[in-house]
Amino acid sequence: MKTQVIIIGGGPSGLLLSQLLHVRGIASVVLERKTKDYVLGRVRAGVLEQGLVSLMKEAGCANRMHTEGFIHDGTLVSYGDEMFRVDFAKHAGKPVVVYGQTEVTRDLYQAREAAGGRIEFSVENVLIHDVKTNAPYVEYTVGGEKCRIDGDFIAGCDGFHGISRQTIPIDVRREYEKIYPFGWLGILSKTPPVNHELIYANSERGFALCSMRNAHLSRYYIQCSLSDSPDNWTDEAFWQELKRRIPKQQADKLVTGPSIEKSIAPLRSFVTEPMQWGRLFLCGDAAHIVPPTGAKGLNTAASDVNYLFRALCEFYETGSERGISGYSEKALLRVWKAERFSWWFSSLMHRFPDQTDFDLKMQIAELEFLRSNDAAQKALAENYVGLPY
């Protein structure tokens, strides 16, 4: 089998790249190691920057997002019983859209299937070859049958544990990592959200986040120990702890109910450099991870897709290799800014086990400054809604 762009990974970044290329007449094949049902069953964040919203529109996949998504013009930040709002419309001139990552993925699958796009599921034993030549190819197996696909370029959209990053020799890549000493215990519940905008809470008991998927589906998180387990938390215990960490006014109106999903996510900051090697390009979690504070994971993957998509279009439409040669450098400039924001916001809102009394005073002083200073709120708003591509 032969195509122009081989895409490893059938999550939202791989599907978005495939659909964008299709719109411009560039052929691709997507290889996904799991089933479609498995991919659509993953529960992920749902705060979309305007850059991703625009890419979905360019891909012809924005109709349902515009109909069902929620426009958020701001967010709430609390510490103790104090709370203030950061106005995105005022400080950044644009909102974010709350629309679940699962729904983004579902829309992209429907678009690729409607266009007759080829997606191979349950792919195993993937091996990437000859990326330092003009004729790279990928070998893999499906149902025990060995397959090979040849292409001009390979896009590694296969996540942190995928084969793509590991294909770049260890003496070529440099990895930067910070492991945070806590995780997020999250639940999904069929309850109305406690507030129509997200609440980020810093409390003496640890961080909490009140989020949403839609008007009848809420997502809540509390900071927890990395050694903790969801099995240690009954629904009632979770709700009681969440109420202790958010302002009383919000806690009093919190609607509780049975959880339909409960899990713990560790927090990590990670970047690998470079994001390309020959004709292999890394996108999204294959190249970088951010802590979920600030919702930059999917959005930073989308910015990678944007740069790679436009570089590939430039190559196929003009013959120029300028874009593909500069992909890693350009993508990393924005990646590190997103990493900085996620690290700063995480440091501001969480309690760390080694914090001194002085550290805690500085954290509160930073929150007070953010509350009272327009320039500080503008910086947060501009980063939250998404820096320009």
C-alpha positions as CSV (number, residue, x, y, z in Angstrom):
1,M,0.0,0.0,0.0
2,K,1.2,3.5,-0.8
3,T,0.0,6.9,0.4
4,Q,1.5,10.4,0.8
5,V,1.4,10.8,4.6
6,I,1.4,7.9,7.0
7,I,-0.2,8.9,10.3
8,I,0.5,6.8,13.3
9,G,-2.3,7.3,15.9
10,G,-6.0,7.6,15.5
11,G,-6.7,10.0,18.3
12,P,-7.9,13.6,17.7
13,S,-4.5,14.9,16.5
14,G,-4.0,12.2,13.9
15,L,-7.6,12.4,12.7
16,L,-7.5,16.2,12.5
17,L,-4.3,16.1,10.5
18,S,-5.7,13.5,8.2
19,Q,-9.0,15.4,7.6
20,L,-7.2,18.7,7.0
21,L,-4.9,17.1,4.5
22,H,-7.9,15.5,2.7
23,V,-9.5,18.9,2.3
24,R,-6.4,20.0,0.5
25,G,-6.3,16.9,-1.7
26,I,-3.4,15.2,0.1
27,A,-3.8,11.5,0.8
28,S,-3.1,9.8,4.1
29,V,-3.7,6.6,6.0
30,V,-4.2,6.4,9.8
31,L,-2.9,3.5,11.9
32,E,-4.5,3.1,15.3
33,R,-3.4,0.3,17.8
34,K,-6.8,0.3,19.6
35,T,-10.4,-0.1,18.3
36,K,-12.6,2.8,17.4
37,D,-14.9,2.1,20.4
38,Y,-11.8,2.1,22.8
39,V,-10.7,5.5,21.4
40,L,-14.2,7.0,21.8
41,G,-14.5,5.6,25.3
42,R,-11.5,7.6,26.6
43,V,-12.6,10.5,28.9
44,R,-10.6,13.6,28.3
45,A,-10.7,17.4,28.8
46,G,-12.9,19.6,26.7
47,V,-11.7,23.2,26.8
48,L,-10.9,24.2,23.2
49,E,-8.8,27.2,22.2
50,Q,-9.9,29.3,19.3
51,G,-7.1,28.0,17.2
52,L,-8.5,24.5,17.5
53,V,-12.0,25.7,16.9
54,S,-10.7,27.4,13.6
55,L,-8.9,24.2,12.6
56,M,-12.1,22.1,13.1
57,K,-14.0,24.6,10.9
58,E,-11.2,24.4,8.2
59,A,-11.5,20.6,8.4
60,G,-15.3,20.9,7.8
61,C,-16.1,19.4,11.2
62,A,-17.3,22.3,13.3
63,N,-21.1,22.1,12.9
64,R,-22.0,20.0,15.9
65,M,-19.3,21.8,18.0
66,H,-20.9,25.2,17.2
67,T,-24.4,23.8,18.0
68,E,-23.6,21.9,21.2
69,G,-20.4,23.6,22.5
70,F,-20.6,26.1,25.3
71,I,-18.9,29.5,25.0
72,H,-17.0,30.5,28.1
73,D,-16.0,34.2,28.3
74,G,-14.2,33.7,31.6
75,T,-13.2,31.5,34.5
76,L,-13.3,31.7,38.3
77,V,-10.3,31.4,40.6
78,S,-10.8,30.8,44.3
79,Y,-8.6,30.6,47.4
80,G,-10.3,29.8,50.6
81,D,-13.7,31.5,50.5
82,E,-12.3,34.3,48.3
83,M,-13.2,34.1,44.6
84,F,-12.7,36.3,41.5
85,R,-13.4,36.1,37.8
86,V,-10.9,36.5,35.0
87,D,-12.8,37.9,32.0
88,F,-11.5,36.4,28.7
89,A,-13.6,38.7,26.5
90,K,-12.3,41.8,28.3
91,H,-8.6,40.8,28.5
92,A,-8.1,38.6,25.4
93,G,-10.9,39.5,23.1
94,K,-12.1,35.9,22.6
95,P,-13.6,33.0,24.5
96,V,-12.9,29.3,24.8
97,V,-15.3,26.6,23.8
98,V,-16.3,23.8,26.2
99,Y,-16.8,20.7,24.0
100,G,-15.6,17.3,25.0
101,Q,-12.5,15.8,23.4
102,T,-14.5,12.6,22.8
103,E,-16.9,14.6,20.8
104,V,-14.1,16.2,18.8
105,T,-12.8,12.7,18.0
106,R,-16.3,11.5,17.1
107,D,-16.8,14.4,14.7
108,L,-13.4,13.7,13.0
109,Y,-14.1,10.0,12.7
110,Q,-17.4,10.7,11.0
111,A,-15.7,13.1,8.6
112,R,-13.0,10.6,7.7
113,E,-15.5,7.8,7.2
114,A,-17.8,10.0,5.1
115,A,-14.8,10.9,2.9
116,G,-13.7,7.3,2.5
117,G,-10.5,7.9,4.5
118,R,-8.6,4.8,5.4
119,I,-8.1,4.0,9.1
120,E,-6.5,0.7,10.2
121,F,-7.6,-0.3,13.7
122,S,-6.0,-2.9,16.1
123,V,-2.6,-2.3,14.5
124,E,0.3,-4.1,16.3
125,N,4.1,-4.4,16.0
126,V,4.6,-1.1,14.3
127,L,8.1,-0.4,13.0
128,I,9.2,2.8,11.3
129,H,11.9,2.6,8.6
130,D,14.1,4.8,6.4
131,V,12.9,8.2,7.7
132,K,16.2,9.7,6.8
133,T,15.5,9.0,3.1
134,N,12.8,10.3,0.7
135,A,11.0,6.9,0.9
136,P,10.0,6.1,4.5
137,Y,7.7,3.2,5.2
138,V,6.0,1.5,8.1
139,E,5.6,-2.2,8.8
140,Y,2.8,-3.5,11.1
141,T,0.5,-6.4,11.7
142,V,-3.3,-6.6,11.8
143,G,-5.0,-9.8,12.9
144,G,-1.6,-11.6,12.6
145,E,-1.2,-10.5,9.0
146,K,2.0,-8.6,8.1
147,C,1.5,-5.3,6.3
148,R,3.6,-2.5,4.8
149,I,2.7,1.0,3.8
150,D,5.0,3.4,1.9
151,G,4.7,7.1,2.0
152,D,6.5,10.5,1.6
153,F,6.2,11.5,5.3
154,I,5.3,9.9,8.6
155,A,3.4,11.8,11.3
156,G,3.8,10.4,14.8
157,C,0.5,11.1,16.7
158,D,0.7,8.0,18.8
159,G,1.0,9.5,22.3
160,F,3.6,9.4,25.0
161,H,4.0,5.6,24.9
162,G,4.0,5.2,21.2
163,I,6.7,4.0,18.8
164,S,7.3,7.3,17.0
165,R,9.4,9.2,19.6
166,Q,11.3,6.0,20.4
167,T,12.3,5.7,16.7
168,I,14.4,8.9,17.0
169,P,17.8,7.7,18.3
170,I,18.4,8.4,22.0
171,D,21.6,10.3,21.1
172,V,19.7,12.6,18.8
173,R,16.8,13.6,21.2
174,R,16.9,15.4,24.5
175,E,14.1,15.0,26.9
176,Y,13.0,17.4,29.7
177,E,10.7,16.3,32.4
178,K,9.1,17.4,35.7
179,I,7.0,14.9,37.7
180,Y,4.6,16.6,40.1
181,P,4.3,15.0,43.6
182,F,0.5,14.6,43.4
183,G,-2.3,13.5,41.0
184,W,-5.9,14.5,40.2
185,L,-8.8,12.3,41.4
186,G,-11.6,12.9,38.9
187,I,-15.2,11.9,38.6
188,L,-17.8,12.3,35.9
189,S,-21.4,12.6,37.1
190,K,-24.8,13.1,35.4
191,T,-25.4,16.3,37.4
192,P,-25.7,19.9,36.4
193,P,-22.4,21.8,36.8
194,V,-22.1,23.9,40.0
195,N,-21.3,27.0,37.9
196,H,-21.7,27.9,34.2
197,E,-17.9,28.6,34.1
198,L,-15.0,26.6,35.4
199,I,-13.8,27.1,39.0
200,Y,-10.1,26.6,39.8
201,A,-9.7,26.4,43.6
202,N,-6.7,26.7,45.8
203,S,-7.5,25.5,49.3
204,E,-5.5,24.5,52.4
205,R,-6.6,21.0,51.7
206,G,-5.3,21.0,48.1
207,F,-6.4,21.9,44.6
208,A,-9.9,21.4,43.2
209,L,-11.5,22.0,39.8
210,C,-15.2,22.2,38.9
211,S,-15.6,21.6,35.2
212,M,-18.3,20.4,32.9
213,R,-19.0,18.5,29.7
214,N,-22.5,19.9,29.1
215,A,-25.5,21.2,31.0
216,H,-26.2,17.8,32.5
217,L,-22.8,16.3,32.7
218,S,-20.1,17.5,35.2
219,R,-16.4,16.7,35.6
220,Y,-14.9,17.4,39.1
221,Y,-11.3,16.9,40.3
222,I,-9.4,17.1,43.6
223,Q,-5.7,16.9,44.2
224,C,-4.7,13.6,45.8
225,S,-1.6,11.6,46.6
226,L,0.1,9.6,43.8
227,S,-0.2,6.5,46.0
228,D,-4.0,6.9,46.3
229,S,-6.5,4.8,44.5
230,P,-10.0,5.5,43.2
231,D,-11.1,2.5,45.2
232,N,-10.3,4.4,48.4
233,W,-13.0,7.0,47.6
234,T,-16.7,6.5,47.8
235,D,-18.8,9.0,45.9
236,E,-19.9,10.5,49.2
237,A,-16.4,10.9,50.4
238,F,-15.4,12.6,47.1
239,W,-18.3,15.1,47.3
240,Q,-17.6,16.0,50.9
241,E,-14.0,16.6,50.1
242,L,-14.8,18.7,47.1
243,K,-17.2,20.9,49.2
244,R,-14.4,21.5,51.7
245,R,-12.1,22.9,48.9
246,I,-14.4,25.3,47.1
247,P,-16.0,28.5,48.5
248,K,-19.0,27.9,50.7
249,Q,-21.4,29.7,48.3
250,Q,-20.5,27.2,45.6
251,A,-20.4,24.2,47.9
252,D,-23.9,25.0,49.2
253,K,-25.4,24.7,45.7
254,L,-23.4,21.7,44.5
255,V,-25.7,19.0,43.1
256,T,-24.2,15.6,43.8
257,G,-25.0,12.1,42.4
258,P,-23.5,8.8,41.5
259,S,-20.2,8.8,39.6
260,I,-20.2,7.2,36.1
261,E,-16.4,7.3,35.9
262,K,-13.7,7.7,38.5
263,S,-9.9,7.8,38.0
264,I,-6.6,9.2,39.1
265,A,-4.3,11.0,36.7
266,P,-0.7,11.8,37.5
267,L,0.7,15.2,36.5
268,R,3.8,15.6,34.4
269,S,5.5,18.2,32.3
270,F,7.6,16.7,29.4
271,V,9.2,17.9,26.2
272,T,11.4,16.1,23.7
273,E,13.6,17.9,21.3
274,P,13.7,17.8,18.3
275,M,10.2,17.1,17.2
276,Q,11.3,15.7,13.8
277,W,14.0,13.4,12.5
278,G,14.3,13.2,8.7
279,R,10.7,12.7,7.4
280,L,9.3,11.6,10.8
281,F,7.4,14.4,12.6
282,L,6.0,14.2,16.2
283,C,2.7,15.8,17.2
284,G,1.0,16.1,20.5
285,D,1.7,13.7,23.4
286,A,4.3,11.9,21.3
287,A,6.5,15.0,21.8
288,H,5.2,16.8,24.9
289,I,2.9,16.4,28.0
290,V,1.5,19.2,30.1
291,P,-0.3,19.0,33.5
292,P,-4.0,19.4,32.9
293,T,-4.2,22.7,34.7
294,G,-5.1,25.2,32.0
295,A,-6.3,22.6,29.5
296,K,-3.3,22.8,27.1
297,G,-2.9,19.1,26.2
298,L,-5.2,18.8,23.2
299,N,-4.8,22.4,22.3
300,T,-1.0,22.2,22.1
301,A,-1.4,19.0,19.9
302,A,-3.6,21.1,17.6
303,S,-1.0,23.7,17.2
304,D,1.5,21.0,16.2
305,V,-1.0,19.8,13.6
306,N,-1.5,23.3,12.3
307,Y,2.2,23.8,11.7
308,L,2.7,20.3,10.2
309,F,-0.4,20.6,8.0
310,R,0.7,23.9,6.6
311,A,4.2,22.7,6.0
312,L,3.0,19.6,4.1
313,C,0.6,21.8,2.0
314,E,3.5,24.1,1.1
315,F,5.6,21.1,0.1
316,Y,2.9,19.4,-2.1
317,E,1.6,22.7,-3.6
318,T,4.9,24.6,-4.2
319,G,7.7,22.0,-3.8
320,S,9.2,24.1,-1.0
321,E,10.8,22.2,1.9
322,R,11.1,25.4,4.1
323,G,8.1,24.5,6.2
324,I,8.9,20.9,6.8
325,S,12.6,21.8,7.6
326,G,11.5,24.3,10.2
327,Y,8.6,22.4,11.7
328,S,10.3,21.4,15.0
329,E,11.8,24.8,15.7
330,K,8.5,26.5,15.0
331,A,6.3,24.0,17.0
332,L,8.7,24.0,20.0
333,L,8.5,27.8,20.4
334,R,4.8,27.5,21.1
335,V,5.1,24.3,23.0
336,W,7.5,25.8,25.6
337,K,5.1,28.7,26.1
338,A,2.3,26.4,26.8
339,E,4.5,24.4,29.2
340,R,5.4,27.5,31.0
341,F,1.8,28.5,31.5
342,S,0.7,25.0,32.6
343,W,3.7,24.9,35.1
344,W,2.9,28.4,36.5
345,F,-0.8,27.8,36.9
346,S,-0.2,24.4,38.5
347,S,2.4,25.9,40.9
348,L,-0.1,28.6,41.8
349,M,-3.1,26.4,42.5
350,H,-1.7,23.3,44.1
351,R,-0.3,22.5,47.6
352,F,3.1,20.9,47.4
353,P,4.4,18.5,50.2
354,D,7.6,20.5,50.7
355,Q,6.0,24.0,50.8
356,T,7.2,26.2,53.7
357,D,5.1,28.8,55.4
358,F,6.9,31.4,53.4
359,D,6.0,29.5,50.1
360,L,2.4,29.5,51.1
361,K,2.4,33.2,51.9
362,M,3.9,33.9,48.4
363,Q,1.3,31.7,46.8
364,I,-1.5,33.7,48.4
365,A,0.3,37.0,47.6
366,E,0.4,35.9,43.9
367,L,-3.3,35.1,44.0
368,E,-4.0,38.5,45.5
369,F,-2.0,40.2,42.9
370,L,-3.8,38.3,40.1
371,R,-7.1,39.3,41.7
372,S,-6.3,43.0,41.8
373,N,-4.1,43.5,38.7
374,D,-5.5,43.9,35.2
375,A,-2.1,43.2,33.5
376,A,-1.8,39.9,35.4
377,Q,-5.3,38.9,34.5
378,K,-4.6,39.8,30.8
379,A,-1.6,37.5,30.8
380,L,-3.6,34.6,32.2
381,A,-6.5,35.2,29.8
382,E,-4.3,35.4,26.7
383,N,-2.5,32.2,27.6
384,Y,-5.7,30.4,28.6
385,V,-7.6,31.2,25.4
386,G,-4.5,30.3,23.4
387,L,-1.5,32.1,22.1
388,P,-1.6,32.8,18.3
389,Y,-0.1,30.1,16.0
